[in-house]
Every structure is written in C-alpha cells, then in structure tokens.
Amino acid sequence: MIAISDEIGHPTLKEKAESLREERRNTILQAPLVKMMVEAFPGTTLVQIEDV
C-alpha cells in the first residue's frame, strides 16, 4: 500500500548512498598524506574512490 503524507520520511537508498559517499570522501581528504598532497599540488581534486 502507498500512502501520501506531508510528513518527512526516512532518507531514500540513493540519499543514504550519497551521504556515505560524501562521508567517505571527507574522511579521505582529512588523511595526513592526502592533505600533504593537496597542499603540494594546488588545484588537486579527489576524482574517484575505489574499493580495495
């Protein structure tokens, strides 16, 4: 059954995945080695995150 409501519900799966991705990206950017690389090479951006 689907019901229409004006109340705010839980985040969608897509919103959860995006939130986790952003959280992981921020954690990576805070790593000392990554910070050093960004400072050494101005304009550096994190393009892709791969699971190892």
C-alpha positions in Angstrom: 0.0 0.0 0.0 1.3 3.5 -0.8 0.1 6.5 1.2 0.7 10.2 0.6 1.8 12.2 3.6 3.2 15.6 4.3 5.5 14.2 7.0 9.2 13.9 6.3 10.1 10.2 6.0 13.4 8.3 6.1 16.1 9.0 3.6 15.9 7.1 0.3 18.5 4.4 -0.5 20.0 6.9 -3.0 20.3 9.6 -0.3 21.9 7.1 2.1 24.4 6.1 -0.5 25.3 9.7 -1.4 25.6 10.5 2.3 28.0 7.6 2.9 30.0 8.5 -0.2 30.4 12.1 1.0 31.3 11.0 4.4 34.0 8.6 3.0 35.3 11.4 0.7 35.7 13.8 3.6 37.5 11.1 5.7 39.9 10.5 2.8 40.5 14.3 2.4 41.4 14.6 6.1 44.1 11.9 6.0 47.5 13.4 6.6 49.1 12.1 3.4 46.2 13.3 1.3 46.3 16.7 2.9 50.0 16.9 2.2 49.5 16.0 -1.5 46.7 18.6 -1.9 49.0 21.3 -0.4 51.9 20.3 -2.6 49.9 20.3 -5.7 47.4 23.2 -5.7 44.2 22.6 -7.6 44.3 18.8 -6.8 40.9 17.2 -6.5 39.7 13.8 -5.5 38.2 12.4 -8.7 37.4 8.7 -7.9 37.4 6.4 -4.9 38.0 2.8 -5.5 37.4 -0.1 -3.0 40.5 -2.2 -2.5 
